[in-house]
Amino acid sequence: MKTRLGPNSVFAQLFVSVFLAIIAFAIAMVLLAQLVHNNSDGMRSRAVAEQIMTQVNPLITEAETLSKQNELLRARFILAVVKRSFDIFDESLNAKIGLYAPNGELILQTEDSALPPKIIDDRSWLDAVIPGVFSPAHHHVTLTNAAGYRLWYESRTPPPERPFSALLNLFTGTLLLVLIMSAVLWWIAHNITWRINQMSQQMVKLGDGDFSVRVSEQGNDEIAALAYGFNQSAQKIEQLINANNLLLAHASHEFRTPITRIRLQIEMMDMLAGKLGDDDKAKFDKRAAAINRDLTGLNDLVESILLVSRLDAGHALESAEQVDLYDLVRAECQHYSEVTLFAESVMMTAQPKLLTHLVRNLLNNAMIHGIPPIEVYVYEAMDTASIGSIPASLMDAPLTINDGTPKKSKKPLLSFSRQKDDTPKEPAFAVLAVIDQGSGIPEDKREDIFSPFVRLKQEKKGSGLGLSLVSQIVEAHAGQIRTDTYQGKTRFLVALPLKAKTSQKDG
């Protein structure tokens, strides 16, 4: 199983979340550097503007007082003094300086300043919080005194542009920081999640039936505690499964002893029955035959339980070999008088004893729960889409079995012909189809009949393990089984891979 590194994996979520945090940190560093660069000139201009405001503020206050007293001439004189002070500062500082009334209108300015006639605050709220980062920096400074008058200060010399090398160095440093942090982050995320991935793989194996899997308990963190709990659970499950299989196998073996003893007792009773009269002898034989039938059914049930336990334990496919499915099916069909076989030679890798149980149980199911006569087909299929298509040419070569002796067909069984193709494909599946004259299994019951001890008609004989055992044998061979209605009749269809491809778990 490959490690899952999809977008929903823990590794991906951890890496992406922390990587985004690193990107946000890098962006914050760039914005901080830009803020410091843009605000350095603004802070210098503000310091100069504050000194100018400190010196002219008394004159502005006096001019305001004289204006309220209607002494306009003296007020204008004081404003002229303020204008002269601005010119002196302009000559020494090479700056544009202006004074605005509380209503925002321009009162006076230095020569060749071309200041706006009215102050309009066009900065965004974001630029007001972080000036010069998300919008172009303003190169002027405005200060307001207690009376509402505003001082405009703007240097005539533009601030020096940031050299391209400085921007390049900033970008390179940021990129290098992101790469280094990404590498460190990858190592941290991988170190945390690789154990989770390993545990996930082992859990999949445990779900597939391999109860011997264990995970590493290295470490002292929560993942190590989770690994310890997983190992404990897997060990308990393995012990319970093994104990259950061992108990079932032993119980099945122990059943055989009393069955054998009962058979011997019946034979001895039959020997003693020779002294009875004809009527009593007939009644005795009838009872003995009934007991023998029940014993045969009980013996078959024990054999089925034993085989089920072996399948559950994973030991049933140890002796897989090359098998001709045609020969195996023909040998079983010889025991039934109402079976017609349509077959071709099909070589496959399988366990012969299991296939024998499979064919026998399907035929018994058709005889007990279906309606004879029965048709059995054995053929090859190229792919899953052609499994249910019985070759028309195969139906022309029946092998009818009614007295235990196979009859020769009109044409050889191995002369089955297929449509020729320029690029012939090798068959992939061996198909066994058993068809009786019933009207089919109801669709809502087609899955249930493969469960243990399920019989659709309780008055019918049988243990209810036959089809369940067939399903397990098919699963052990990595095949598939289904039932449907074929031409108005009941059909059981089994498809098994021709090549060795079993679902047996390792270990």
C-alpha positions as semicolon CSV with decimal commas, in nm:
position;residue;x (nm);y (nm);z (nm)
1;M;0,000;0,000;0,000
2;K;0,136;0,339;-0,094
3;T;0,147;0,630;0,149
4;R;-0,143;0,863;0,097
5;L;-0,034;1,224;0,052
6;G;-0,358;1,367;-0,080
7;P;-0,500;1,710;-0,001
8;N;-0,692;1,568;0,295
9;S;-0,398;1,391;0,459
10;V;-0,265;1,505;0,795
11;F;0,073;1,576;0,638
12;A;-0,081;1,803;0,375
13;Q;-0,298;1,989;0,625
14;L;-0,010;2,043;0,866
15;F;0,232;2,148;0,593
16;V;-0,012;2,386;0,422
17;S;-0,131;2,550;0,743
18;V;0,219;2,622;0,874
19;F;0,342;2,716;0,525
20;L;0,069;2,978;0,499
21;A;0,175;3,107;0,839
22;I;0,532;3,142;0,709
23;I;0,408;3,328;0,401
24;A;0,207;3,561;0,622
25;F;0,514;3,622;0,836
26;A;0,725;3,700;0,528
27;I;0,462;3,944;0,399
28;A;0,451;4,112;0,739
29;M;0,829;4,153;0,733
30;V;0,815;4,311;0,387
31;L;0,540;4,550;0,494
32;L;0,732;4,644;0,806
33;A;1,042;4,720;0,603
34;Q;0,835;4,927;0,360
35;L;0,671;5,110;0,649
36;V;1,004;5,197;0,810
37;H;1,142;5,318;0,478
38;N;0,842;5,537;0,393
39;N;0,803;5,680;0,742
40;S;1,166;5,781;0,795
41;D;1,130;6,094;0,577
42;G;0,785;6,166;0,716
43;M;0,911;6,158;1,072
44;R;1,190;6,404;0,986
45;S;0,944;6,640;0,817
46;R;0,707;6,619;1,111
47;A;0,985;6,709;1,357
48;V;1,073;7,021;1,153
49;A;0,706;7,117;1,118
50;E;0,657;7,092;1,493
51;Q;0,947;7,333;1,552
52;I;0,802;7,581;1,303
53;M;0,457;7,552;1,461
54;T;0,607;7,613;1,806
55;Q;0,765;7,939;1,688
56;V;0,472;8,083;1,490
57;N;0,190;7,955;1,710
58;P;0,199;8,264;1,946
59;L;0,178;8,495;1,643
60;I;-0,115;8,300;1,500
61;T;-0,295;8,311;1,834
62;E;-0,239;8,686;1,864
63;A;-0,364;8,742;1,508
64;E;-0,676;8,542;1,587
65;T;-0,740;8,756;1,897
66;L;-0,696;9,083;1,708
67;S;-0,934;8,965;1,437
68;K;-1,204;8,904;1,694
69;Q;-1,143;9,261;1,830
70;N;-1,183;9,405;1,479
71;E;-0,824;9,523;1,477
72;L;-0,774;9,393;1,127
73;L;-0,473;9,610;1,043
74;R;-0,267;9,480;1,331
75;A;-0,383;9,125;1,257
76;R;-0,267;9,158;0,896
77;F;0,066;9,290;1,015
78;I;0,117;8,986;1,235
79;L;0,025;8,755;0,947
80;A;0,284;8,933;0,737
81;V;0,538;8,857;1,005
82;V;0,430;8,492;0,990
83;K;0,466;8,503;0,611
84;R;0,817;8,644;0,645
85;S;0,904;8,370;0,894
86;F;0,783;8,109;0,648
87;D;1,004;8,261;0,374
88;I;1,305;8,247;0,601
89;F;1,236;7,882;0,680
90;D;1,187;7,818;0,307
91;E;1,527;7,967;0,225
92;S;1,704;7,757;0,488
93;L;1,506;7,436;0,456
94;N;1,400;7,453;0,089
95;A;1,043;7,364;0,180
96;K;0,690;7,466;0,094
97;I;0,513;7,613;0,395
98;G;0,153;7,727;0,421
99;L;-0,107;7,828;0,676
100;Y;-0,472;7,722;0,651
101;A;-0,772;7,861;0,839
102;P;-0,987;7,635;1,058
103;N;-1,230;7,597;0,765
104;G;-0,947;7,451;0,553
105;E;-0,891;7,754;0,321
106;L;-0,541;7,872;0,242
107;I;-0,440;8,198;0,421
108;L;-0,076;8,241;0,318
109;Q;0,211;8,042;0,166
110;T;0,573;8,077;0,068
111;E;0,672;8,191;-0,280
112;D;0,637;7,944;-0,567
113;S;0,469;7,688;-0,345
114;A;0,145;7,631;-0,541
115;L;-0,025;7,474;-0,244
116;P;-0,385;7,354;-0,277
117;P;-0,636;7,634;-0,201
118;K;-0,814;7,405;0,043
119;I;-0,700;7,104;0,240
120;I;-0,874;6,782;0,138
121;D;-0,781;6,469;0,329
122;D;-0,770;6,205;0,051
123;R;-0,595;5,933;0,247
124;S;-0,772;5,600;0,299
125;W;-0,850;5,467;0,644
126;L;-0,592;5,192;0,594
127;D;-0,325;5,443;0,502
128;A;-0,419;5,644;0,808
129;V;-0,347;5,341;1,024
130;I;-0,035;5,226;0,835
131;P;0,080;5,522;0,626
132;G;0,279;5,469;0,311
133;V;0,235;5,091;0,289
134;F;-0,081;5,025;0,089
135;S;-0,090;5,366;-0,085
136;P;0,171;5,615;-0,205
137;A;0,330;5,802;0,084
138;H;0,241;6,172;0,125
139;H;0,552;6,393;0,126
140;H;0,387;6,674;0,322
141;V;0,301;6,712;0,688
142;T;0,010;6,902;0,840
143;L;-0,011;7,012;1,201
144;T;-0,312;7,168;1,374
145;N;-0,292;7,407;1,674
146;A;-0,548;7,458;1,948
147;A;-0,738;7,721;1,748
148;G;-0,781;7,489;1,446
149;Y;-0,520;7,652;1,219
150;R;-0,320;7,406;1,010
151;L;0,043;7,428;0,915
152;W;0,145;7,270;0,583
153;Y;0,509;7,163;0,552
154;E;0,647;6,995;0,242
155;S;1,010;6,959;0,146
156;R;1,091;7,079;-0,206
157;T;1,358;6,807;-0,233
158;P;1,189;6,470;-0,311
159;P;1,289;6,180;-0,086
160;P;1,553;5,954;-0,229
161;E;1,415;5,653;-0,417
162;R;1,490;5,316;-0,276
163;P;1,763;5,155;-0,488
164;F;1,670;4,846;-0,689
165;S;1,945;4,648;-0,520
166;A;1,779;4,707;-0,183
167;L;1,447;4,576;-0,318
168;L;1,624;4,279;-0,474
169;N;1,802;4,204;-0,150
170;L;1,474;4,225;0,038
171;F;1,303;3,986;-0,207
172;T;1,597;3,744;-0,206
173;G;1,614;3,744;0,171
174;T;1,241;3,685;0,200
175;L;1,252;3,400;-0,053
176;L;1,550;3,242;0,122
177;L;1,367;3,266;0,454
178;V;1,059;3,095;0,306
179;L;1,269;2,814;0,155
180;I;1,457;2,748;0,477
181;M;1,140;2,749;0,685
182;S;0,965;2,525;0,430
183;A;1,244;2,268;0,450
184;V;1,234;2,273;0,829
185;L;0,855;2,249;0,820
186;W;0,865;1,953;0,579
187;W;1,100;1,767;0,811
188;I;0,881;1,836;1,114
189;A;0,558;1,737;0,935
190;H;0,713;1,420;0,791
191;N;0,856;1,321;1,127
192;I;0,511;1,352;1,284
193;T;0,298;1,193;1,011
194;W;0,510;0,904;0,881
195;R;0,422;0,695;1,185
196;I;0,054;0,772;1,129
197;N;0,091;0,657;0,767
198;Q;0,263;0,337;0,877
199;M;-0,014;0,272;1,127
200;S;-0,276;0,335;0,858
201;Q;-0,115;0,075;0,632
202;Q;-0,110;-0,182;0,911
203;M;-0,475;-0,109;0,991
204;V;-0,567;-0,183;0,629
205;K;-0,387;-0,518;0,655
206;L;-0,569;-0,589;0,980
207;G;-0,900;-0,511;0,810
208;D;-0,807;-0,753;0,531
209;G;-0,768;-1,033;0,783
210;D;-0,396;-1,031;0,864
211;F;-0,416;-1,027;1,244
212;S;-0,040;-1,068;1,289
213;V;0,036;-0,707;1,194
214;R;0,203;-0,481;1,451
215;V;0,326;-0,121;1,444
216;S;0,630;0,044;1,596
217;E;0,579;0,185;1,946
218;Q;0,886;0,409;1,928
219;G;0,852;0,741;2,108
220;N;0,680;0,880;2,417
221;D;0,411;1,093;2,254
222;E;0,042;1,043;2,177
223;I;0,118;0,854;1,854
224;A;0,328;0,602;2,048
225;A;0,038;0,554;2,291
226;L;-0,197;0,502;1,996
227;A;0,043;0,247;1,847
228;Y;0,055;0,062;2,179
229;G;-0,324;0,048;2,193
230;F;-0,339;-0,075;1,833
231;N;-0,091;-0,355;1,902
232;Q;-0,281;-0,463;2,212
233;S;-0,610;-0,473;2,019
234;A;-0,456;-0,664;1,727
235;Q;-0,304;-0,917;1,966
236;K;-0,635;-0,974;2,145
237;I;-0,820;-1,012;1,814
238;E;-0,560;-1,258;1,685
239;Q;-0,584;-1,465;2,001
240;L;-0,964;-1,473;1,988
241;I;-0,974;-1,565;1,619
242;N;-0,715;-1,839;1,661
243;A;-0,893;-1,977;1,966
244;N;-1,226;-1,973;1,784
245;N;-1,086;-2,147;1,476
246;L;-0,907;-2,404;1,693
247;L;-1,221;-2,474;1,893
248;L;-1,430;-2,509;1,578
249;A;-1,177;-2,740;1,415
250;H;-1,150;-2,961;1,725
251;A;-1,527;-2,972;1,771
252;S;-1,575;-3,072;1,408
253;H;-1,321;-3,352;1,446
254;E;-1,481;-3,473;1,767
255;F;-1,819;-3,496;1,594
256;R;-1,685;-3,764;1,363
257;T;-1,628;-4,017;1,640
258;P;-1,991;-4,048;1,757
259;I;-2,111;-4,044;1,396
260;T;-1,886;-4,339;1,316
261;R;-2,002;-4,523;1,628
262;I;-2,368;-4,473;1,538
263;R;-2,305;-4,612;1,190
264;L;-2,140;-4,921;1,336
265;Q;-2,431;-4,970;1,574
266;I;-2,676;-4,951;1,284
267;E;-2,477;-5,214;1,091
268;M;-2,476;-5,443;1,392
269;M;-2,849;-5,387;1,436
270;D;-2,897;-5,472;1,069
271;M;-2,718;-5,803;1,126
272;L;-2,945;-5,882;1,417
273;A;-3,252;-5,779;1,220
274;G;-3,212;-6,087;1,001
275;K;-3,398;-6,285;1,263
276;L;-3,703;-6,061;1,245
277;G;-4,008;-6,121;1,032
278;D;-4,054;-5,964;0,691
279;D;-4,283;-5,685;0,814
280;D;-4,060;-5,599;1,107
281;K;-3,754;-5,621;0,883
282;A;-3,907;-5,370;0,638
283;K;-3,990;-5,129;0,920
284;F;-3,641;-5,170;1,062
285;D;-3,477;-5,107;0,723
286;K;-3,691;-4,797;0,676
287;R;-3,586;-4,658;1,013
288;A;-3,222;-4,748;0,953
289;A;-3,227;-4,575;0,613
290;A;-3,372;-4,261;0,774
291;I;-3,102;-4,266;1,041
292;N;-2,835;-4,312;0,775
293;R;-2,968;-4,015;0,581
294;D;-2,961;-3,801;0,893
295;L;-2,611;-3,918;0,972
296;T;-2,501;-3,838;0,617
297;G;-2,648;-3,489;0,653
298;L;-2,479;-3,445;0,990
299;N;-2,150;-3,564;0,847
300;D;-2,181;-3,321;0,556
301;L;-2,256;-3,043;0,803
302;V;-1,944;-3,130;1,005
303;E;-1,736;-3,138;0,687
304;S;-1,872;-2,797;0,589
305;I;-1,802;-2,648;0,931
306;L;-1,450;-2,789;0,924
307;L;-1,388;-2,647;0,578
308;V;-1,527;-2,309;0,684
309;S;-1,289;-2,303;0,980
310;R;-0,997;-2,382;0,750
311;L;-1,100;-2,106;0,513
312;D;-1,128;-1,857;0,799
313;A;-0,786;-1,960;0,923
314;G;-0,641;-1,903;0,576
315;H;-0,498;-2,253;0,531
316;A;-0,727;-2,388;0,261
317;L;-0,522;-2,284;-0,043
318;E;-0,187;-2,429;0,051
319;S;-0,196;-2,698;-0,220
320;A;-0,307;-2,502;-0,528
321;E;-0,224;-2,673;-0,857
322;Q;-0,319;-2,691;-1,223
323;V;-0,673;-2,823;-1,258
324;D;-0,890;-2,902;-1,559
325;L;-1,225;-2,764;-1,447
326;Y;-1,402;-2,971;-1,712
327;D;-1,277;-3,303;-1,570
328;L;-1,361;-3,200;-1,216
329;V;-1,717;-3,088;-1,301
330;R;-1,781;-3,398;-1,515
331;A;-1,675;-3,624;-1,227
332;E;-1,928;-3,457;-0,996
333;C;-2,207;-3,449;-1,254
334;Q;-2,185;-3,827;-1,292
335;H;-2,356;-3,864;-0,953
336;Y;-2,673;-3,688;-1,070
337;S;-2,923;-3,835;-1,317
338;E;-3,089;-3,508;-1,421
339;V;-2,783;-3,306;-1,519
340;T;-2,674;-3,203;-1,868
341;L;-2,316;-3,079;-1,902
342;F;-2,200;-2,833;-2,168
343;A;-1,827;-2,791;-2,129
344;E;-1,488;-2,727;-2,276
345;S;-1,147;-2,795;-2,128
346;V;-1,052;-2,511;-1,896
347;M;-0,710;-2,525;-1,726
348;M;-0,669;-2,309;-1,417
349;T;-0,467;-2,283;-1,096
350;A;-0,681;-2,373;-0,796
351;Q;-0,731;-2,612;-0,502
352;P;-0,904;-2,923;-0,640
353;K;-1,072;-3,022;-0,312
354;L;-1,223;-2,678;-0,269
355;L;-1,349;-2,674;-0,627
356;T;-1,502;-3,017;-0,572
357;H;-1,692;-2,883;-0,269
358;L;-1,796;-2,580;-0,473
359;V;-1,941;-2,784;-0,761
360;R;-2,102;-3,040;-0,530
361;N;-2,273;-2,774;-0,318
362;L;-2,403;-2,589;-0,625
363;L;-2,547;-2,910;-0,769
364;N;-2,699;-3,011;-0,433
365;N;-2,852;-2,666;-0,399
366;A;-3,003;-2,691;-0,747
367;M;-3,142;-3,039;-0,677
368;I;-3,287;-2,954;-0,332
369;H;-3,399;-2,595;-0,371
370;G;-3,429;-2,570;-0,749
371;I;-3,631;-2,755;-1,009
372;P;-3,458;-3,028;-1,215
373;P;-3,344;-3,091;-1,483
374;I;-3,021;-2,899;-1,444
375;E;-2,785;-2,757;-1,704
376;V;-2,419;-2,701;-1,622
377;Y;-2,188;-2,491;-1,841
378;V;-1,808;-2,464;-1,820
379;Y;-1,631;-2,217;-2,045
380;E;-1,372;-1,939;-2,056
381;A;-1,437;-1,563;-2,052
382;M;-1,214;-1,287;-2,179
383;D;-1,318;-1,026;-1,921
384;T;-1,581;-0,952;-1,658
385;A;-1,820;-0,811;-1,919
386;S;-1,842;-1,146;-2,101
387;I;-1,878;-1,371;-1,795
388;G;-2,255;-1,398;-1,824
389;S;-2,257;-1,464;-2,200
390;I;-2,270;-1,840;-2,262
391;P;-2,105;-1,915;-2,598
392;A;-2,365;-2,029;-2,853
393;S;-2,130;-2,289;-3,001
394;L;-2,089;-2,453;-2,659
395;M;-2,461;-2,540;-2,647
396;D;-2,422;-2,759;-2,954
397;A;-2,200;-3,003;-2,764
398;P;-2,394;-3,136;-2,463
399;L;-2,270;-3,417;-2,243
400;T;-2,584;-3,576;-2,092
401;I;-2,540;-3,770;-1,772
402;N;-2,835;-3,976;-1,650
403;D;-2,698;-4,310;-1,537
404;G;-2,356;-4,226;-1,401
405;T;-2,191;-4,283;-1,741
406;P;-2,101;-3,989;-1,965
407;K;-2,238;-4,013;-2,317
408;K;-2,043;-3,894;-2,613
409;S;-2,159;-3,575;-2,772
410;K;-2,219;-3,523;-3,140
411;K;-1,907;-3,305;-3,164
412;P;-1,591;-3,315;-2,955
413;L;-1,603;-3,102;-2,642
414;L;-1,265;-2,951;-2,716
415;S;-1,372;-2,828;-3,059
416;F;-1,524;-2,517;-2,905
417;S;-1,456;-2,234;-3,147
418;R;-1,445;-1,857;-3,088
419;Q;-1,453;-1,565;-3,324
420;K;-1,107;-1,503;-3,459
421;D;-0,942;-1,170;-3,411
422;D;-0,630;-1,018;-3,559
423;T;-0,506;-0,957;-3,203
424;P;-0,626;-1,258;-3,000
425;K;-0,663;-1,209;-2,628
426;E;-0,596;-1,468;-2,362
427;P;-0,898;-1,570;-2,152
428;A;-0,896;-1,433;-1,799
429;F;-1,172;-1,628;-1,622
430;A;-1,302;-1,981;-1,590
431;V;-1,682;-1,970;-1,570
432;L;-1,916;-2,226;-1,416
433;A;-2,290;-2,176;-1,470
434;V;-2,553;-2,394;-1,301
435;I;-2,907;-2,346;-1,435
436;D;-3,225;-2,513;-1,308
437;Q;-3,586;-2,474;-1,414
438;G;-3,683;-2,241;-1,131
439;S;-3,804;-1,887;-1,192
440;G;-3,508;-1,719;-1,020
441;I;-3,419;-1,586;-0,674
442;P;-3,600;-1,265;-0,570
443;E;-3,367;-0,969;-0,614
444;D;-3,394;-0,862;-0,249
445;K;-3,278;-1,210;-0,140
446;R;-2,988;-1,262;-0,380
447;E;-2,731;-1,138;-0,131
448;D;-2,884;-1,309;0,173
449;I;-2,867;-1,661;0,032
450;F;-2,486;-1,653;0,054
451;S;-2,499;-1,594;0,431
452;P;-2,459;-1,892;0,669
453;F;-2,772;-2,084;0,775
454;V;-3,004;-1,890;0,544
455;R;-3,277;-2,088;0,366
456;L;-3,550;-1,909;0,174
457;K;-3,789;-2,201;0,221
458;Q;-3,762;-2,352;0,568
459;E;-3,950;-2,666;0,469
460;K;-3,664;-2,760;0,235
461;K;-3,385;-2,982;0,363
462;G;-3,026;-2,868;0,395
463;S;-2,800;-2,708;0,655
464;G;-2,795;-2,359;0,508
465;L;-2,415;-2,368;0,480
466;G;-2,384;-2,482;0,117
467;L;-2,403;-2,149;-0,065
468;S;-2,215;-1,973;0,215
469;L;-1,932;-2,221;0,172
470;V;-1,943;-2,173;-0,205
471;S;-1,915;-1,797;-0,156
472;Q;-1,613;-1,838;0,074
473;I;-1,439;-2,074;-0,169
474;V;-1,496;-1,827;-0,453
475;E;-1,362;-1,542;-0,238
476;A;-1,057;-1,750;-0,144
477;H;-0,983;-1,788;-0,516
478;A;-1,033;-1,410;-0,573
479;G;-1,334;-1,485;-0,793
480;Q;-1,694;-1,370;-0,795
481;I;-2,034;-1,537;-0,769
482;R;-2,384;-1,413;-0,839
483;T;-2,730;-1,543;-0,912
484;D;-2,973;-1,410;-1,170
485;T;-3,251;-1,510;-1,404
486;Y;-3,133;-1,646;-1,739
487;Q;-3,404;-1,701;-2,002
488;G;-3,661;-1,725;-1,726
489;K;-3,459;-1,982;-1,528
490;T;-3,253;-1,971;-1,209
491;R;-2,882;-1,937;-1,275
492;F;-2,582;-1,941;-1,042
493;L;-2,275;-1,795;-1,210
494;V;-1,920;-1,846;-1,076
495;A;-1,615;-1,678;-1,232
496;L;-1,264;-1,773;-1,116
497;P;-0,934;-1,626;-1,242
498;L;-0,742;-1,870;-1,459
499;K;-0,409;-1,764;-1,312
500;A;-0,315;-1,803;-0,948
501;K;-0,461;-1,497;-0,782
502;T;-0,603;-1,581;-0,442
503;S;-0,718;-1,361;-0,161
504;Q;-0,520;-1,558;0,097
505;K;-0,345;-1,328;0,343
506;D;0,024;-1,358;0,403
507;G;0,128;-1,484;0,745
